């Protein structure tokens, strides 16, 4: 069971999220807060696995709130749920240590899937954000690595992982990749996480940069 705290200054958003999650057997909402300071006051009183948090809140914003959470509760996972999709916000939160960044236009299935993956130790970024980062990464000049050991470096990637990597490079979502490879979306998500782990990339944008530099994709 995933114990979740919802933090958003709009009650209608909190109520809507609770309604979306109430029938999901793996997620239990154990608390809610309307601000960063209210969240920090709540945390000592409840046992939570994940905080689902907006960035734009009155008083203490999401960045300051996350910083304090990571200082006090290093094992607690923070997931951003925001309308803000600009890469600077995504990068800043992921660099702080956030486990996920989900846009508020996400559907119920994406939200459920993201929370389950994050609870298992994965990181998640909404596909729309990933595609925008990908477009910008592909516009950058490619720096070829100096080492001659490229084959050794990515030899551990399986044939299927390389297929998934190629489709990620073309901008396809997990669901679209699953359709193309005649497999499940969950399997594709597992391959994506394995790619991140094996290449030591922090997110999909870094994974694409890694693959472009080593000519694994074009």
Secondary structure by P-SEA (a helix, b strand, c coil): cbbbbbbcccaaaaaaaaaacccccccccccccccaaaaaaacccccccccccccccccccaaaaaaaaaaccccbbbbbbcccccaaaaaaaaaacccccccccccaaaaaaaaaaaaabbbbbcaaaaaaaaaaaaacccccccccccccccccccaaaaaaaaaaaacccaaaaaaaacccaaaaaaaaaaaaaaaccccaaaaaaaaaaacccc
